[in-house]
Amino acid sequence: MNRLVIHGARGSFPVSGPGHRRYGGNTPCVSLETSAGMLILDAGSGIGHLADALRRRRQLPSFTFLFTHFHLDHVMGLPAFWPFYERSAGITLMADSRRFPGWQKQLQNLFQSPRWPASPFKARAPVHWRALPRPPGVARIYGVRISSWPVRHPQGGASYRLETPAGSLVLATDREEESPAAEKDFARFSRGADLLIHDAQYTPEEYPKRHGWGHSTWRAAAAVANKAGVKRLILTSHDPGRSDVEIDSILRQTKRLFRKTRAACEGMSFSSFR
């Protein structure tokens, strides 16, 4: 069993309203479940959908969180993940300690009084804190081969490549265009992936005023997909001010440059990436 689900695809902060119903308004969270356990990449507000789905299960899988970075929109959902409050749950949190020194303490400080009434990390579930191998190191968790690559984002960021029997996936939720050499390196990291989920928060017209904010344009995402020779592209990190109709327009424009493109929406799932 390999099942990938996108639970949140909105960048920066969650939004709601009639203009955001089809693509959703929750911030990033993606899960990949195998027969051995569940990987959760980031814990934005979208993790609430995953938590709701888990309530229908008789038995919980083992959970391992992988973080792209620790900005609030990528961790704000952690206290809503109710398995933290179950003794039977097994939870591991992982990140690159060299890229994000002190990340464990930062998370612990964020979710405690006066910012939050009760720490999820001191609840009932046993919680393990572990470091990911620094690139080009590789981790193997739940039958998935996991590697990471640094990306341009304020205070640093990471992208992930997951190799599974169902295919290969590269996730780059918050990534700004870089120098030609760095773009070449990232394309090499993503080479031949079956699925590339890539930041497309801005339009090319918006980008000059947002340079240095840590996000890409849909045109840059298409360029990476072409350079890397990936099979399919999923646009994510939709701008919080972007309506469903505007995302539709971005998708049409991107397809002219990379035909096999979709826009991420809450509930989008894949049992095979190929």
CORGIGI-V804247 format. One record per helix or strand of 3 or more residues. SS is the DSSP state (H for helix, E for strand). FROM is the first residue (numbers start at 1). TO is the last residue. If there is no record, write none. Layout:
# CORGIGI-V804247
SS_FROM_TO + SS_FROM_TO
This chain:
# CORGIGI-V804247
E_2_8 + H_18_20 + E_29_34 + E_37_41 + H_47_54 + E_63_66 + H_72_74 + H_78_80 + H_82_85 + E_90_95 + H_103_110 + H_120_122 + E_126_131 + E_139_141 + E_144_151 + E_157_164 + E_167_172 + H_180_190 + E_195_199 + H_204_210 + H_218_228 + E_232_236 + H_244_257 + E_261_263
